[in-house]
Amino acid sequence: MKSARLIVHAFCFALLSVPPAVELNAQQSNSLRWQSDASNNLTPYVALVTKNEARFILPVPIRSDWRWRLPATKDNAQEYRLDVSVENEGRKFAFGFYLWKRSGALPEAGSFSDLIKAGQTSVFGRTPAGMNSIIREAGIKLKLDKNMLIIIIRGQENVKRLFSGRPSEVTFAIKLPGETPTTQTAPILYQD
């Protein structure tokens, strides 16, 4: 078990040491496929938490172009979601990338980077009434790196808000227009 953890930690370090890419690698295809690493295996979902930073890595679907604010999407409906959910000390949080189609919005298209710029990066906390509330100045950033979207939470207080109780796992969610939403649970690797 110890050697398996060491391998996972080494893998995470290798993933997090790669310099960020400005644009994701895109292959020409109209169908949804998942970007894979050099060995053609699906890039794993990774959750790594330290005292001052937390990183969450998820694979990015490959599309020749990305389209958003589609005519088929109802007004004020969520169109894209690539996020992470966690429950910490009885409170639920979700954080990552989101795009809603606002009323009257015109359709747009472009690269995955363009899509990310068009949407929002947010941290939400679930209220006792069951509503999601945006947490401002939560230290969240996105990094695009070849075949991965890396969601980063920076700052000791921001990390503590989400992981002070050391939850054991997170759930990744991917929702794209016209595709079946997917979720993946992954263990959290803590590095003290």
C-alpha positions, 0 to 999 in steps of 0.5 A: 500500500505504501509503494502504491501511494508513493507511485501516485505521489510521484505521478501527481508531482510529475503532472503538476510540474509540467509547464502550463499550456496556453491552448489544449491540444485539439484533434479534428473530430465532431464526436466527443472523445477524451484526451489521453496521455502518451500511453493512450490511457484515460488521464486519471482524476487527481485530488492533491491537497497541501496546507496552502494549495489544492489541485484537482486534475480532470481530463478534457474532452476533445472537440475540433471546436467548442460551441456555447450559448446554443439555441437549443439551450433554454435561457438561464440554464447551465450549459457547461460544468467541469467541477469538483464537489466535496463535503467538509465538516457537514458543509457541501461545496462545489468549485470549478468552471461553469457556463450558463446561457443568459437570456438573449445571449447569442451563440458563440464558438471557439477553442476550449480556452475561449470557452473558459474565458466565456464562463465563470470560475467559482466556489459555491457553498451549500446554505442550510436552506439547500441553495448554492451561494457564491463564495467571493475571493475564494482563491480559485484559478484554472490552468489548461495543460495539454489534455487536462483542466487543473482547478487550483485553490490557493491560500491557507484559509481557502484550503482550510474552508474546503478541507479542514476536516480532511474529507477522504474523497471528492467527486468530479463532474463534467456536464456538456451540452448534448452529452450524458453528464459524468461523475467520478469519485477520487481519493484526496491525497494530502501532503502535510 
